[in-house]
């Protein structure tokens, strides 16, 4: 009986981590409005921290004029913090404003936190 009571007490104390309410996305690179010359790399680097277990993230580079995704990667990793470091080579033919977007899945309910940086890619 004592073992059963102790098991119930321990189980009751365990809190189900349904996700993060607060998420902070910090870009180390790129700087806002960076200029990237043709065939040079766009560095996408930074950290994500949450107050609970997040459910993954997608990092993308998007042509702001057309909406075309020129680079994307998704990680389905459950963690309270992420470090990201990706590279995309600017192979665009025209001067283009590109949105670098970090989209974090905060919780099991599907809530997101998004942060963006703008870079100008030259041909």
N, C-alpha and C positions, 0 to 999 in steps of 0.2 A: 504494500500500500504506500509506503514511504517512497519507493522508487517511482511509482506511478505519479504521485504528487510532485516529485522533483522534476520528472519529465514534462508534465503539463506546465509547471512554472517556468521552465527553461523555454519551452515552445512558445508560451505566451509572451515572453520577453523579446523573442526574435521579431524584428520589424521587417516586413517585406519591402524591398527596395524597388519601388515602382518607377523610379526615374529621378531626373534632376528638375528642380523648379527653377534654379538659377544657373545659367551657363555663361561663362566669359570666354569669348574668342579673341585671341590676340595674334595679329599678324606681325612677324618679324620682317618678312618680305612678302610681297613687294611693298614699297612705299607708295602712298597714294599719288597718282598721276606720274608714276615712273614712265620713262620712255625706253622702249626696248627696240633695238635695231634688228633688221632682218637677219634671220638665222642665229640670233642670240637666244639664250634661255630666259624664260620668265620663271623666276624662283618663287615658289609658293611655300612659305614656311611659317610656323608659329605653334601656338599651344591652344588647347581647349581644356577648361576646367569646369566641373560641375559640382553641385552640392549633393548629388546622388549618381546612381549608375546610368550613364547615357547608353544609347543603343546603336551607336555608329555615326558615320558622317559621310558626306559626299563633298569632294572638292572639285570645282569646275572652273574652266575658262570659257567665257561666252562672248561672242561677237555682239556688241550692244546694238548695232544697226539691224542685224538680221535675226538675232536670237539663236544663231547656230552655235551649238556647243563644239568648241574646237579641241577641248580636252576635258576629260572627266575620270574620276576614280572614286570608288565607293568602298568603304570598310565597314563591315558588320561586326564590330568589336564592342563588347560591353565593358565599359570602364568608367572611372570617375575623372580621368584625365587622358588626353591624347597629345602627342607631339606629331606634327605633320611636316613633311619635307618632300615636295614634288617639284618636277621640272617639266616645262613644255617649251619646245622650240618654236619661235615665231617664224612661221613659214607663210604668212599672209601676203597677198599680192598688192594690197592697198593699205594706206594709212587707216588704222582701225582702232577704235576704242574697245578695249576688252575688259569685261567684268570678271574679276577673280572672286568666286563665291564659295564660302564655307557654309555648308548646311548641315547642322547637327541634329540628329534625332534625339530629343531630350528624354523621352519616356515611352512606356508601352502604349499610351493613348495616341501616339503619333504626333505630339507637339514638336515643333522645330524652333531652333534659334539660328538665325542667318546673319552673317557679316560679309561685307563685300569691300573690295578694293578695285579701283579703276587704274588701268595702265594703257598707255598709247603705244601701239605696235606700228613701227615704220617698215615699209617695204624695202 
